[in-house]
Amino acid sequence: MRNYAILRLLLAGFLLYFAWPVIPYANTTVEMVFWGGWLGFLFLVVGANFATFLQMTKPPIMEQQELDRRKSHNY
């Protein structure tokens, strides 16, 4: 699960790398609203993935079942 969080953080950083030079050129209100919404969504994605990476949240139900199955097979 940590590997996926790291990959999602890297993808978010990659997208920010390409978007950052374009953001200052937003002139109209529509462009500013778009980039503001985009940065807000990016902030939520990064925060959620950091929470997952730092194990501040429980894993999804499917992964909890996988962990339980692994624990029961270890002798």
C-alpha positions as CSV (number, residue, x, y, z in Angstrom):
1,M,0.0,0.0,0.0
2,R,2.9,2.4,0.7
3,N,4.3,1.8,-2.8
4,Y,1.0,3.0,-4.4
5,A,1.0,6.1,-2.2
6,I,4.6,6.9,-3.2
7,L,3.7,6.4,-6.9
8,R,0.7,8.7,-6.6
9,L,2.8,11.3,-4.8
10,L,5.4,11.1,-7.6
11,L,2.6,11.4,-10.3
12,A,1.2,14.5,-8.5
13,G,4.6,16.1,-8.3
14,F,5.2,15.3,-12.0
15,L,1.9,17.0,-13.0
16,L,2.7,20.0,-10.8
17,Y,6.1,20.2,-12.5
18,F,4.4,20.7,-15.8
19,A,1.6,23.0,-14.6
20,W,3.6,25.4,-12.4
21,P,5.2,27.4,-15.2
22,V,1.7,28.0,-16.8
23,I,-0.1,29.1,-13.6
24,P,1.3,32.6,-13.4
25,Y,0.0,33.4,-16.9
26,A,-3.7,33.0,-15.9
27,N,-5.3,36.3,-16.8
28,T,-9.0,35.8,-16.9
29,T,-11.3,34.9,-14.0
30,V,-12.1,31.5,-15.5
31,E,-8.4,30.6,-15.8
32,M,-7.8,31.7,-12.2
33,V,-10.8,29.6,-10.9
34,F,-9.5,26.6,-12.9
35,W,-6.0,26.8,-11.6
36,G,-7.2,27.5,-8.1
37,G,-9.5,24.4,-8.3
38,W,-6.7,22.4,-9.8
39,L,-4.3,23.3,-7.0
40,G,-6.9,22.7,-4.4
41,F,-7.5,19.2,-5.8
42,L,-3.8,18.6,-5.9
43,F,-3.5,19.6,-2.3
44,L,-6.2,17.1,-1.3
45,V,-4.5,14.3,-3.3
46,V,-1.1,15.0,-1.8
47,G,-2.6,15.2,1.7
48,A,-4.5,11.9,1.3
49,N,-1.5,10.1,0.0
50,F,0.7,11.4,2.8
51,A,-1.9,10.2,5.3
52,T,-1.8,6.8,3.6
53,F,2.0,6.7,3.5
54,L,2.3,7.6,7.2
55,Q,-0.4,5.0,7.9
56,M,-2.7,7.5,9.6
57,T,-5.8,5.8,8.0
58,K,-6.9,2.2,7.9
59,P,-6.3,0.4,4.6
60,P,-9.4,-0.4,2.5
61,I,-11.5,-3.4,3.4
62,M,-10.1,-5.5,0.6
63,E,-6.5,-4.9,1.8
64,Q,-7.5,-5.5,5.4
65,Q,-8.9,-8.9,4.4
66,E,-5.6,-9.6,2.5
67,L,-3.6,-8.8,5.6
68,D,-5.8,-11.0,7.8
69,R,-5.4,-13.9,5.3
70,R,-1.6,-13.4,5.3
71,K,-1.5,-13.4,9.1
72,S,-3.6,-16.6,9.4
73,H,-1.3,-18.5,7.0
74,N,1.9,-17.6,8.9
75,Y,2.7,-20.2,11.5
